[in-house]
């Protein structure tokens, strides 16, 4: 009985602490969201985290023959449209649709990579990986052409690293090397946030007028 009461007390203390942290975090989020760059950074991070998370969910489901594979693939493809929509305010509808198309290609080729790896078909896997890499080159070329603050070589290197880390997840799960799987996902998550921040920083530098903060007192932009 004493041990049960002690456990309940510890849980109560933990919940109180968690609530306080949540309130502090909420306040920090509201404060940071007041600045357009911070707000855009959070939105961009969320989009690319969804890209990463739903890609992982698809890998897990496809390799394990789970019944939710098609549903996850559909949600993953929607994420690519959401990312395209996110750049439309800066680069227009045509550019947004172009990015969505390139990213949809990235996902569809990823399904080929996963399928070939699962089947153990080395020829198809090699072909799919070449297409995947070429698609990454195309995405880098498109983005760098839209914004001079996104150097093509830097974008291409980051996208190729994304492919490498995603492949690590596939290999890790196929071989039941769970350490490799987890390590690849953790590294991929950190890498994806860096990529998202790179996009946000480039947009903010290219369109500084869109990211000026208006003061409540004067209504003037405060940079």
Secondary structure, 3 states (H helix, E strand, C coil): CHHHHHHHHHHHHHHHHHHHHHHHHHHHHHHHHCCHHHHHHHHHHHHHHHHHHHHHHHHHHHHCCCCCHHHHHHHHHHHHHHHHHHHHHHHCHHHHHHHHHHHHHHHHHHHHHHHHHHHCCHHHHHHHHHHHHHHHHHHHHHHHHHCCCCCHHHHHHHHHHHHHHHHHHHHHHHCCCHHHHHHHHHHHHHHHHHHHHHHHHHHHHHCHHHHCCECCCCCCECC
